[in-house]
Amino acid sequence: MSLALFLTAAALTSQPEDAPVRLDPVVTTATAGETPLSDIPMSVSVISGDELGLASAYLGAEDMTDLLTGVEAAVANGTQVAFQIRGIGAVDHQALTPGAAAVYSDGVLLATNVQTGLMLYDLSGVEVLKGPQGTLFGRNASSGAISFLTARPDADQARYLRAGYGNYQRTDLEGAYGQSIGENFSYRLAARYLSRDPALDNTGGPDAAGGVRDEFGLRLGLNWENVFGGSLLVRTHYEEDNGVNAAPRNDTLGLSDHRISVGADGIQDTDNKFYGTSAEYVRDLGNWTLTSLTAFEGFNQEYGFDFDGAVALYDNPLYSANLSYLRDFRQYSQEFRLKTEHANGSTLFGLYAASEDFSQTYTIWCGELDPDTLTGTCPYVGAASRAGPTPASNGTAMTLVTDIRQDRTVLAAFTYNEVALSDRLTATLGARITQENIEGRGAGRHIFDDGTIGYNNVGGLGLAAGSNEIDDTRLTGNLALAYDTGAGTAYASIANSYKSGGFNGEVQNNATHFADKGLFDAETVTAYEIGFKAAPSARLVWNAALFYQDYDAPQARIFVNFPLPDGSSIISNSLSNLDAASVYGLDADFSWQATDAFSLNGGLTLLDTEIEQTSDIGGNAAKFDGNPLPFAPDTSATLGGRYDFALSADADAHISLHAKYRSRYYLDPEGLSSRMQKGFTTLQAEAGVRFADQGLDVTLWVRNLTDEDYALSGYGFIGYDTFRSDPRTYGIRIGYSF
């Protein structure tokens, strides 16, 4: 919760000395209503206020984890983000499965990890719920929920223009304008443009392989306060990503920090488009409040990168691989909530329905690709092994192409109830029943140099073309007791939820891909937590929680050796289920307004995770049993502070610092030292001056001040490849508010 406390405290330091000091922000969506954070019997982190501080220098949603403990992000394929909360969350490179941590934008579920890399602009808040979420709004989530809230068009909305410049030729433009027309209607238009040259040094080829940023976003909100007996808020957005994804680094090359080495053949321009619209209608029906949220979200993607992470492995150009994705996604959802407040608490009933349509073409080739024949200038090393015992041609297998189509429908009914058992004791009870239907179909093909197309048939087990269906109905819920001790609130809770099963969307080897053997099952989490939330003075808030999570059938990306015709092998990977895992630990944080000018905050998460594996998986159960979960450092800690002071009669200034330490963690469940990220500390800093009378502010910022080079995620192929962090970045931002 250090992120919330840091930003809240920062906002408070600018208030006059006689202003009421409150370090307990208000949650607006965590319980589908406005509830003081200290009253919620769960671990919740909140960013509130008009200023997001250090986040203004961030590139994507994953950067927010630098200010949170117990929350990490695995980033792959450019801006594809999978969040882990308290160690739970598969490091998943595919896009057709939901994340263990559900991500929302203004209450609308972003159903794939492709959508979670949204640009951070014109936000009013961020909320992070730790622990399984199986009762309220949207989709079930096994690790938690992250909710991004955009600025609302209303009579008090802020208007601004900001322009920034930084190293690597970073250019950042952002603005928002809106106003009220009459008493009942308001609008707001916000936009951001971001460009940056490559931050990683490519020693083997063109600079662009180090990652080019070229993005813009546009968001419009229309708000009617009195219409159809209630209020109606319509939001729409459109974003584009037109840069070049950074290539990974192959560990066999022995490269130094922030360096990669790939050739020109895998570099591809990115053409990603994200769009959506939602309508939120709220009205009173007697003692009840009805909320309707109707939404559409979609994206189109075309991108790729050098898959092997090297110019030529082992001085052999045949050990070269490039890949590309072509994706289309549509999501329609409808949610209804009825809520009432009564003498003993509150009651909520809800219905949720969603329909999704996902399609993808996944291509792997060697050398330069001919766009007409889809063959490269050399044969992809893994293509011939897919031909099976009776190849479709006597030619050379050159390229792999995998098509998949998935349709998902979700229906759910839920209830959430708070009941005062006495003046001090409150009970919370929630339940949700969810029915999911997932239909998958696809084919895995290899293309020969004579133009023949054959279906993959590894091991002669049947052609890689087929379909299957998953039908699943599950009951989830939560139960909590909260007691006001007079010195703070003590609580105990139990909650369970799940992340649905599905299909692997990448290479399909044979007919078993869509048989039961080719599916991965749902994972479930039951969490037990006891905690205490206290505000011993107006200037100090602290929270602590102990938790244990029983993790059944964890979804994990498994790497296995795939034999080649010449007797060598490459590493193939897919999403599979482990048997079980256990997770327990401690969350604690504080915020201290030491003086009117100085605030300090910190957070600590101690985590212990252990995989429990007895059945055979990937050829060997022992290589998983007893290992920690991926992206689950034993210790993560934050410490931050802000100092505000008067620079002159007309100008105020501030300095802020924030550090996060992560102990070592593993990039996949095998627990190999070669796939381990050593512990490191990142440091963010900011210094600014504000001329309030002119509405002008100037800010200097720096991210990753210690210039740490660390892995964002990894995968096996020939050797091991990792996507790398940005080096130290810094810049200046000038803003004008009006």
VOGU-3710 file (C-alpha; in Angstrom, 3 decimals, decimal comma):
1> mslalfltaa> 0,000/0,000/0,000  3,063/2,256/0,001  2,085/3,748/-3,375  -1,236/4,985/-2,035  0,250/6,344/1,154  3,107/8,038/-0,662  0,862/9,916/-3,045  -1,735/10,765/-0,411  0,908/12,153/1,915  2,440/14,112/-0,944
11> altsqpedap> -0,867/15,794/-1,640  -1,389/16,618/2,026  1,892/18,482/2,361  0,602/21,188/0,061  -2,429/21,886/2,251  -2,507/24,873/4,629  -1,405/24,216/8,217  -4,942/24,452/9,626  -6,408/22,017/7,078  -7,670/18,703/8,465
21> vrldpvvtta> -5,021/16,035/7,938  -6,328/12,663/6,786  -4,036/9,868/5,731  -6,882/7,411/5,187  -8,016/7,765/1,563  -11,446/6,729/0,354  -11,866/3,677/-1,876  -14,363/4,215/-4,657  -14,650/0,805/-6,288  -13,132/-1,867/-4,049
31> tagetplsdi> -16,507/-2,561/-2,433  -18,709/-0,944/-5,099  -19,157/2,134/-2,922  -17,260/4,839/-1,047  -15,699/3,207/2,007  -12,812/4,424/4,206  -9,793/2,240/3,645  -9,550/1,435/7,351  -13,016/-0,157/7,281  -12,308/-2,671/4,490
41> pmsvsvisgd> -11,398/-6,172/5,776  -8,840/-6,901/3,050  -5,469/-5,627/1,850  -6,050/-2,699/-0,512  -3,596/-0,179/-1,943  -4,942/3,093/-3,296  -3,620/6,046/-5,262  -5,923/8,996/-4,774  -5,824/12,696/-5,641  -5,290/14,741/-8,754
51> elglasaylg> -1,518/14,297/-8,882  0,098/10,936/-9,576  3,593/12,195/-8,754  6,351/9,922/-10,014  3,940/8,011/-12,255  3,970/10,877/-14,764  7,390/9,647/-15,904  6,203/6,093/-16,459  5,693/4,364/-19,786  3,143/1,666/-18,923
61> aedmtdlltg> 1,067/0,062/-16,212  3,873/-2,323/-15,248  5,967/0,589/-13,959  3,532/1,097/-11,083  4,963/-2,016/-9,406  8,103/-0,019/-8,538  6,017/1,649/-5,824  4,231/-1,446/-4,486  5,384/-4,382/-2,379  4,101/-7,867/-3,061
71> veaavangtq> 3,194/-6,895/-6,637  5,415/-7,678/-9,645  4,991/-7,645/-13,421  6,395/-9,960/-16,086  6,700/-8,008/-19,344  7,160/-9,742/-22,700  6,703/-9,040/-26,393  6,874/-5,284/-25,960  4,020/-4,135/-23,728  2,404/-7,480/-22,830
81> vafqirgiga> 2,106/-7,529/-19,024  1,237/-10,334/-16,610  0,892/-9,148/-12,998  1,800/-11,312/-10,010  0,284/-10,459/-6,621  1,746/-12,230/-3,590  3,536/-14,644/-5,918  0,437/-15,803/-7,791  0,182/-15,280/-11,548  1,460/-17,288/-14,501
91> vdhqaltpga> 4,263/-15,749/-16,557  2,182/-16,143/-19,702  3,405/-14,958/-23,106  0,167/-15,765/-24,896  -2,820/-13,462/-25,113  -5,925/-15,634/-25,148  -6,051/-16,322/-21,404  -7,044/-13,872/-18,650  -4,515/-12,900/-16,022  -4,476/-14,143/-12,440
101> aavysdgvll> -4,689/-10,468/-11,482  -7,755/-8,950/-13,119  -7,095/-5,500/-14,590  -9,913/-2,968/-14,940  -10,230/0,424/-16,555  -13,129/2,426/-15,086  -14,759/-0,812/-13,952  -14,421/-2,514/-17,355  -12,397/-5,730/-17,380  -9,383/-5,801/-19,706
111> atnvqtglml> -9,671/-9,493/-20,455  -6,202/-10,210/-21,930  -2,670/-9,378/-20,831  -2,159/-7,541/-24,139  -4,477/-4,754/-22,963  -2,750/-4,218/-19,617  0,150/-2,220/-21,056  -2,062/0,839/-21,455  -0,456/4,261/-21,392  -0,926/6,076/-18,105
121> ydlsgvevlk> -2,626/9,358/-18,861  -5,310/11,496/-17,234  -5,840/9,102/-14,320  -7,649/10,024/-11,125  -6,611/6,950/-9,160  -5,391/3,377/-9,041  -6,568/0,665/-6,650  -4,879/-2,684/-5,983  -6,746/-5,460/-4,167  -4,458/-8,202/-2,851
131> gpqgtlfgrn> -5,798/-11,729/-2,582  -8,348/-13,712/-4,634  -11,319/-11,709/-5,899  -14,304/-13,934/-6,510  -17,273/-11,838/-5,445  -17,402/-8,303/-6,803  -17,515/-6,870/-10,352  -16,101/-8,283/-13,541  -14,185/-11,559/-13,737  -12,906/-14,006/-11,155
141> assgaisflt> -9,258/-13,447/-10,299  -7,000/-15,819/-8,381  -4,380/-13,312/-7,178  -6,132/-9,938/-6,944  -7,367/-6,980/-8,948  -5,846/-3,749/-10,272  -8,240/-0,949/-11,166  -7,266/2,155/-13,165  -9,651/5,102/-12,814  -9,648/7,964/-15,316
151> arpdadqary> -10,521/11,581/-14,546  -14,267/12,144/-14,549  -15,908/14,967/-16,495  -17,653/17,194/-13,943  -17,914/20,786/-12,784  -14,625/20,621/-10,829  -12,388/18,912/-13,378  -8,800/20,034/-13,839  -7,507/21,207/-17,219  -3,848/21,097/-18,152
161> lragygnyqr> -1,135/20,893/-20,799  2,202/19,154/-20,212  5,281/18,795/-22,375  8,377/16,786/-21,543  11,740/15,858/-22,968  14,280/13,280/-21,798  17,279/11,205/-22,727  16,995/8,799/-25,662  15,148/11,646/-27,410  12,045/11,071/-25,322
171> tdlegaygqs> 9,175/13,424/-26,211  6,038/13,362/-24,090  2,964/15,540/-24,692  -0,214/15,324/-22,636  -3,293/17,444/-22,091  -6,876/17,437/-20,923  -9,686/19,904/-21,447  -13,306/19,875/-20,423  -16,101/21,964/-19,041  -19,713/21,902/-17,935
181> igenfsyrla> -22,468/23,087/-20,243  -25,498/24,047/-18,273  -26,246/22,307/-14,987  -26,461/18,735/-16,206  -23,823/18,072/-18,859  -20,003/17,896/-18,725  -17,411/16,654/-21,148  -13,697/15,901/-21,007  -11,150/15,261/-23,756  -7,684/13,931/-22,875
191> arylsrdpal> -4,740/12,933/-25,057  -1,125/11,801/-24,816  1,703/11,335/-27,317  4,949/9,555/-26,442  8,029/8,845/-28,544  11,495/7,603/-27,616  14,550/6,227/-29,388  15,947/2,779/-28,448  17,112/2,536/-24,844  18,952/-0,802/-25,200
201> dntggpdaag> 22,229/-0,975/-27,137  22,080/-3,491/-30,013  25,680/-4,558/-30,668  24,794/-6,903/-33,536  22,641/-4,872/-35,900  20,228/-1,939/-36,295  19,594/0,338/-33,328  15,813/-0,110/-33,612  16,035/-3,601/-32,062  16,645/-1,833/-28,740
211> gvrdefglrl> 12,994/-0,760/-28,688  11,362/2,293/-30,267  8,385/3,980/-28,571  5,829/5,731/-30,793  2,419/5,858/-29,097  -0,592/8,081/-28,761  -3,910/7,888/-26,985  -7,188/9,781/-27,024  -9,985/9,592/-24,466  -13,400/11,308/-24,411
221> glnwenvfgg> -15,891/11,365/-21,545  -19,495/12,644/-21,666  -21,431/12,963/-18,413  -25,156/13,700/-18,057  -26,208/14,223/-14,429  -29,964/14,079/-15,004  -31,106/11,818/-17,820  -33,637/8,979/-17,884  -34,175/9,450/-14,162  -30,489/9,041/-13,283
231> sllvrthyee> -26,968/9,840/-14,466  -25,170/8,587/-17,569  -21,410/8,588/-18,118  -20,151/7,551/-21,567  -16,433/6,984/-22,080  -14,575/6,118/-25,265  -10,873/5,675/-25,987  -8,436/4,907/-28,805  -4,713/4,163/-28,533  -2,019/3,223/-31,049
241> dngvnaaprn> 1,430/1,702/-30,638  3,573/2,152/-33,763  7,073/1,567/-32,453  9,429/-1,422/-32,552  9,432/-4,019/-29,779  12,765/-4,493/-28,034  14,419/-7,829/-28,816  15,363/-10,216/-25,993  18,926/-11,101/-24,971  20,257/-14,635/-25,316
251> dtlglsdhri> 22,199/-15,744/-22,229  24,830/-17,616/-24,279  26,224/-14,320/-25,595  27,653/-13,021/-22,300  26,589/-9,435/-22,992  26,981/-6,641/-20,449  24,223/-4,510/-18,953  21,518/-3,045/-21,193  22,955/-4,672/-24,320  21,442/-7,064/-26,830
261> svgadgiqdt> 22,792/-8,520/-30,070  20,390/-9,336/-32,908  20,425/-8,912/-36,666  18,134/-6,990/-38,968  15,925/-9,866/-40,110  13,769/-10,015/-36,982  13,083/-6,286/-36,657  9,462/-5,473/-37,421  7,351/-2,354/-37,124  4,533/-2,624/-34,620
271> dnkfygtsae> 0,955/-1,841/-35,627  -1,218/-2,128/-32,514  -4,605/-0,484/-32,060  -6,714/-0,524/-28,877  -10,210/0,914/-28,623  -13,375/0,737/-26,608  -16,419/2,467/-25,228  -18,534/2,127/-22,102  -21,757/3,531/-20,725  -22,365/3,685/-16,968
281> yvrdlgnwtl> -25,926/4,459/-15,910  -26,862/5,040/-12,251  -30,284/5,783/-10,777  -32,186/5,376/-7,524  -35,041/2,898/-7,302  -36,613/3,582/-3,936  -34,073/2,573/-1,293  -31,936/0,809/-3,881  -29,360/2,170/-6,335  -29,152/0,581/-9,768
291> tsltafegfn> -25,861/0,641/-11,670  -25,587/-0,569/-15,253  -22,208/-0,816/-16,988  -22,254/-1,671/-20,707  -18,900/-1,962/-22,465  -17,080/-2,913/-25,646  -13,301/-3,407/-25,847  -11,188/-4,520/-28,780  -7,726/-4,539/-30,292  -5,863/-5,362/-33,501
301> qeygfdfdga> -2,187/-6,286/-33,310  0,580/-6,937/-35,789  4,080/-7,168/-34,364  7,079/-9,449/-33,852  10,737/-9,653/-32,883  13,898/-11,751/-33,092  12,916/-14,894/-31,169  16,363/-16,422/-30,621  17,834/-13,162/-29,288  21,069/-13,478/-31,257
311> valydnplys> 22,571/-12,663/-34,644  23,556/-16,310/-35,221  23,912/-18,905/-32,514  26,921/-21,201/-32,551  28,081/-19,437/-35,774  25,303/-21,256/-37,598  22,704/-19,089/-39,369  20,210/-21,976/-39,224  19,901/-21,487/-35,463  17,936/-18,343/-36,132
321> anlsylrdfr> 14,289/-17,657/-35,443  11,965/-14,718/-35,891  8,301/-14,588/-35,001  5,254/-12,452/-35,622  1,742/-12,217/-34,230  -1,423/-11,142/-36,008  -4,285/-10,776/-33,510  -7,876/-9,571/-33,380  -9,992/-9,379/-30,249  -13,536/-8,227/-29,409
331> qysqefrlkt> -15,136/-8,168/-25,972  -18,713/-7,232/-25,054  -19,839/-7,061/-21,421  -22,855/-6,056/-19,364  -23,045/-5,694/-15,604  -25,978/-4,792/-13,369  -25,706/-4,003/-9,657  -28,429/-3,247/-7,114  -27,249/-1,895/-3,782  -29,004/-0,610/-0,681
341> ehangstlfg> -27,839/0,826/2,617  -29,814/-0,168/5,712  -29,598/0,256/9,464  -27,331/-2,764/9,936  -25,099/-2,398/6,869  -25,499/-2,835/3,122  -26,630/-5,413/0,562  -25,606/-5,766/-3,055  -26,863/-8,079/-5,802  -25,328/-8,244/-9,251
351> lyaasedfsq> -25,389/-9,908/-12,664  -22,523/-10,056/-15,155  -22,353/-11,301/-18,756  -19,517/-11,167/-21,276  -18,740/-12,470/-24,745  -15,222/-12,577/-26,248  -13,905/-13,407/-29,704  -10,154/-13,922/-30,140  -8,178/-14,948/-33,244  -4,440/-15,205/-33,825
361> tytiwcgeld> -1,945/-16,222/-36,495  1,493/-17,027/-35,111  4,406/-17,404/-37,558  8,014/-18,521/-36,949  10,684/-18,403/-39,674  14,424/-18,166/-40,291  16,177/-15,259/-42,026  14,262/-12,823/-44,238  10,556/-13,609/-44,709  8,875/-13,603/-48,120
371> pdtltgtcpy> 5,435/-12,123/-47,321  3,810/-13,909/-50,261  5,087/-17,460/-49,713  5,729/-17,116/-45,937  9,091/-18,832/-46,344  12,357/-17,501/-44,991  15,793/-17,464/-46,575  16,777/-20,431/-44,386  14,746/-23,253/-42,766  13,497/-22,637/-39,237
381> vgaasragpt> 15,268/-25,208/-37,052  12,042/-26,529/-35,511  9,990/-26,904/-38,697  11,263/-30,282/-39,960  10,531/-32,006/-36,637  6,868/-31,107/-36,971  6,468/-32,889/-40,314  5,963/-36,280/-38,670  6,709/-39,767/-40,016  5,052/-39,136/-43,414
391> pasngtamtl> 5,919/-35,596/-44,565  3,578/-33,907/-47,017  6,514/-33,079/-49,303  10,035/-34,230/-50,103  11,113/-30,606/-49,913  12,560/-28,741/-46,947  10,199/-27,584/-44,193  10,822/-23,859/-43,806  8,209/-22,078/-41,665  5,694/-22,776/-38,889
401> vtdirqdrtv> 2,266/-21,128/-38,935  -0,279/-21,606/-36,143  -3,873/-20,379/-36,290  -6,198/-20,349/-33,320  -9,688/-19,010/-32,711  -11,278/-18,837/-29,281  -14,770/-17,780/-28,188  -15,599/-17,283/-24,512  -18,920/-16,527/-22,825  -19,293/-15,751/-19,139
411> laaftyneva> -22,451/-15,516/-17,023  -22,323/-14,719/-13,312  -24,568/-13,761/-10,409  -23,113/-12,363/-7,197  -23,975/-10,794/-3,851  -21,951/-8,811/-1,308  -23,273/-8,046/2,166  -22,040/-6,098/5,170  -23,858/-6,621/8,478  -23,192/-4,888/11,806
421> lsdrltatlg> -23,367/-7,616/14,469  -22,742/-5,056/17,213  -21,495/-1,503/17,581  -17,947/-2,760/16,986  -18,232/-6,037/15,112  -19,055/-6,202/11,390  -19,425/-9,263/9,184  -18,907/-9,349/5,421  -20,288/-12,156/3,292  -19,983/-12,474/-0,464
431> aritqenieg> -20,783/-15,201/-2,966  -20,626/-15,587/-6,719  -21,644/-18,308/-9,134  -19,963/-18,231/-12,547  -20,599/-20,237/-15,686  -17,952/-20,127/-18,422  -17,944/-21,656/-21,872  -14,713/-21,611/-23,904  -14,555/-22,924/-27,467  -11,167/-23,297/-29,123
441> rgagrhifdd> -10,225/-24,406/-32,624  -7,111/-24,158/-34,700  -4,373/-25,756/-36,775  -0,585/-26,001/-36,763  1,082/-26,029/-40,183  4,554/-26,149/-41,710  5,361/-24,694/-45,131  7,887/-26,367/-47,467  10,220/-24,625/-49,877  8,156/-25,962/-52,807
451> gtigynnvgg> 5,027/-24,245/-51,476  3,441/-27,393/-49,998  1,590/-26,873/-46,729  1,442/-29,769/-44,265  -0,217/-30,100/-40,871  2,134/-30,746/-37,954  2,205/-34,382/-36,813  4,889/-34,761/-34,145  5,270/-38,415/-33,170  2,662/-39,509/-35,706
461> lglaagsnei> -0,103/-38,834/-33,168  -2,420/-37,173/-35,673  -2,653/-33,961/-37,633  -2,524/-30,722/-35,640  -6,006/-29,505/-36,502  -9,027/-29,690/-34,267  -11,277/-28,100/-31,689  -12,481/-28,565/-28,155  -14,775/-26,959/-25,601  -14,612/-26,194/-21,887
471> ddtrltgnla> -17,751/-25,809/-19,783  -17,184/-24,840/-16,176  -19,472/-23,680/-13,371  -17,948/-22,594/-10,050  -19,016/-21,069/-6,754  -16,642/-18,597/-5,105  -16,955/-16,210/-2,204  -15,539/-14,534/0,857  -16,259/-14,205/4,557  -14,744/-11,627/6,923
481> laydtgagta> -15,139/-10,279/10,441  -13,905/-6,808/11,396  -13,703/-5,496/14,980  -13,167/-1,897/16,042  -10,785/-2,139/18,995  -10,763/1,570/19,673  -7,111/1,704/18,643  -7,794/0,415/15,141  -9,626/-2,251/13,179  -8,728/-5,931/13,483
491> yasiansyks> -10,044/-8,324/10,856  -9,971/-11,954/9,777  -11,047/-13,154/6,351  -11,248/-16,151/4,067  -11,713/-15,810/0,321  -11,448/-18,096/-2,661  -11,489/-17,660/-6,411  -10,111/-19,126/-9,607  -8,556/-18,393/-12,999  -10,195/-20,343/-15,797
501> ggfngevqnn> -8,508/-23,014/-17,888  -8,105/-22,839/-21,630  -6,061/-23,632/-24,708  -2,449/-23,005/-25,597  -2,357/-20,465/-28,385  1,123/-20,968/-29,767  2,716/-23,877/-31,689  0,352/-26,850/-32,145  2,391/-30,044/-32,589  -0,233/-32,741/-33,262
511> athfadkglf> -3,832/-33,822/-32,668  -3,379/-33,960/-28,873  -3,297/-30,163/-28,742  -7,093/-30,002/-28,601  -7,577/-33,288/-26,783  -7,869/-33,281/-22,986  -4,100/-33,705/-22,802  -3,656/-30,475/-24,675  -5,748/-28,345/-22,280  -4,660/-26,612/-19,117
521> daetvtayei> -7,123/-26,593/-16,212  -8,392/-23,813/-13,998  -6,298/-22,829/-11,001  -7,915/-22,039/-7,642  -6,748/-20,093/-4,602  -8,168/-20,085/-1,081  -6,693/-17,318/1,056  -6,751/-16,829/4,818  -5,800/-13,429/6,233  -5,709/-11,643/9,573
531> gfkaapsarl> -4,836/-7,986/9,752  -4,875/-4,759/11,698  -5,382/-1,198/10,422  -4,595/1,714/12,699  -4,350/5,491/12,692  -2,913/6,308/16,149  -2,746/9,993/15,240  -3,887/12,308/12,486  -0,383/12,113/11,024  0,338/8,383/11,192
541> vwnaalfyqd> -1,319/5,384/9,553  -0,060/1,817/9,613  -1,412/-1,523/8,454  -0,235/-5,111/8,787  -1,582/-8,459/7,600  -0,561/-12,108/7,841  -1,811/-14,365/5,062  -1,764/-17,964/3,880  -2,873/-19,004/0,391  -3,656/-22,568/-0,654
551> ydapqarifv> -2,876/-22,679/-4,390  -4,339/-25,620/-6,309  -3,308/-26,554/-9,894  -1,159/-23,429/-10,481  -0,907/-22,497/-14,133  2,737/-22,177/-15,172  4,764/-21,992/-18,355  6,672/-25,272/-18,628  9,820/-25,688/-20,748  10,668/-29,104/-22,210
561> nfplpdgssi> 13,350/-30,296/-24,639  12,017/-30,824/-28,138  14,122/-33,293/-30,218  15,358/-32,345/-33,686  16,042/-34,744/-36,584  19,827/-34,325/-36,231  19,723/-35,532/-32,614  19,987/-32,076/-31,034  17,076/-30,289/-29,385  15,438/-26,948/-28,806
571> isnslsnlda> 13,269/-25,894/-25,881  9,527/-25,794/-26,446  7,115/-24,316/-23,927  3,425/-24,206/-23,151  1,067/-23,301/-20,347  0,412/-26,277/-18,044  -0,747/-27,040/-14,507  1,467/-27,885/-11,565  -0,045/-29,964/-8,765  -0,210/-27,381/-5,991
581> asvygldadf> 1,669/-24,644/-4,163  1,533/-22,883/-0,820  2,031/-19,188/-0,203  2,304/-17,407/3,120  3,706/-14,135/4,309  3,400/-10,699/5,845  2,267/-7,367/4,383  2,966/-4,179/6,345  3,121/-0,487/5,540  3,063/2,926/7,159
591> swqatdafsl> 2,660/6,583/6,280  3,916/9,333/8,539  3,316/13,040/8,061  6,322/13,976/10,184  5,882/17,728/9,709  3,723/19,937/7,559  6,516/19,814/4,976  7,958/16,309/5,280  6,256/12,942/4,768  7,686/9,453/4,930
601> nggltlldte> 6,242/6,093/3,987  7,340/2,505/3,618  6,093/-0,961/2,868  7,308/-4,508/3,393  6,180/-7,866/2,018  7,771/-11,073/3,259  6,797/-14,014/1,083  7,409/-17,735/1,167  6,180/-19,822/-1,781  6,684/-23,516/-2,453
611> ieqtsdiggn> 5,601/-25,728/-5,341  4,272/-29,151/-4,353  4,745/-31,529/-7,288  4,420/-35,310/-7,250  2,986/-36,133/-10,681  5,137/-36,218/-13,798  5,190/-33,021/-15,832  7,597/-32,026/-18,589  9,414/-35,326/-18,130  10,361/-34,828/-14,477
621> aakfdgnplp> 8,364/-33,957/-11,361  11,439/-33,530/-9,157  12,671/-30,452/-11,020  9,606/-28,526/-9,805  8,896/-29,952/-6,342  10,018/-27,619/-3,560  10,843/-24,711/-5,872  9,498/-21,200/-5,294  6,883/-19,738/-7,605  8,160/-17,452/-10,409
631> fapdtsatlg> 8,370/-13,693/-9,803  7,924/-14,174/-6,058  10,837/-12,502/-4,220  11,097/-13,488/-0,564  11,398/-9,817/0,348  10,144/-6,688/-1,326  10,363/-3,362/0,463  9,711/0,270/-0,366  10,759/3,484/1,310  9,810/6,921/0,067
641> grydfalsad> 9,556/10,491/1,169  8,677/13,973/0,037  9,770/17,396/1,250  7,847/20,566/0,334  9,228/24,044/0,896  8,714/27,637/-0,187  11,234/28,718/-2,788  10,016/32,311/-2,843  6,866/34,278/-2,148  5,495/33,151/-5,501
651> adahislhak> 6,950/29,667/-5,864  6,750/26,377/-3,976  9,128/23,482/-4,509  9,347/19,806/-3,644  11,822/16,947/-3,672  10,711/13,306/-3,587  12,531/9,981/-3,552  11,242/6,432/-3,653  13,182/3,169/-3,510  12,113/-0,434/-3,961
661> yrsryyldpe> 14,170/-3,484/-3,057  13,435/-6,944/-4,450  15,324/-10,007/-3,282  16,218/-12,651/-5,832  13,439/-14,383/-7,773  13,144/-17,010/-10,494  11,771/-16,426/-13,984  10,066/-19,828/-14,310  9,093/-22,709/-11,976  12,177/-24,894/-12,584
671> glssrmqkgf> 14,158/-22,865/-10,044  17,430/-22,941/-12,016  20,181/-20,541/-10,948  20,725/-19,662/-14,629  17,113/-18,431/-14,750  17,280/-16,406/-11,552  17,210/-12,637/-11,238  19,541/-11,474/-8,473  18,228/-9,039/-5,899  18,309/-5,357/-6,810
681> ttlqaeagvr> 17,092/-1,915/-5,769  15,493/0,678/-8,016  15,348/4,351/-7,122  13,016/7,015/-8,525  13,451/10,741/-7,862  11,706/13,990/-8,679  12,241/17,686/-7,993  9,807/20,380/-9,009  8,823/24,021/-8,742  5,265/25,304/-8,970
691> fadqgldvtl> 4,223/28,892/-9,622  0,649/28,691/-8,362  -0,471/32,155/-9,498  0,589/31,421/-13,060  -0,570/27,777/-13,030  2,919/26,768/-14,170  5,110/23,935/-12,901  8,540/22,602/-13,900  9,674/19,126/-12,864  12,917/17,185/-13,196
701> wvrnltdedy> 12,603/13,397/-12,885  14,756/10,292/-13,029  13,843/6,592/-13,104  16,138/3,692/-12,276  18,672/6,105/-10,839  20,943/3,193/-9,885  20,977/2,024/-13,548  19,978/-1,555/-12,707  19,829/-4,140/-15,495  17,282/-6,839/-14,660
711> alsgygfigy> 15,089/-9,389/-16,420  11,474/-8,462/-17,161  10,638/-12,057/-18,189  12,278/-15,011/-19,907  11,755/-18,108/-22,024  13,768/-21,075/-23,271  14,635/-21,764/-26,905  18,324/-22,298/-27,716  19,830/-21,130/-24,485  17,632/-18,801/-22,458
721> dtfrsdprty> 16,274/-15,426/-23,587  15,248/-12,528/-21,376  13,581/-9,204/-22,014  15,579/-6,493/-20,239  14,782/-3,405/-18,196  15,411/0,134/-19,361  18,629/1,785/-18,167  18,589/5,052/-16,239  16,165/7,527/-17,827  15,622/11,161/-16,937
731> girigysf> 13,913/14,243/-18,237  12,173/17,549/-17,687  8,455/18,256/-17,767  6,707/21,628/-17,988  3,027/21,853/-17,129  0,354/24,508/-17,310  -2,946/24,213/-15,428  -5,947/26,386/-16,213
//
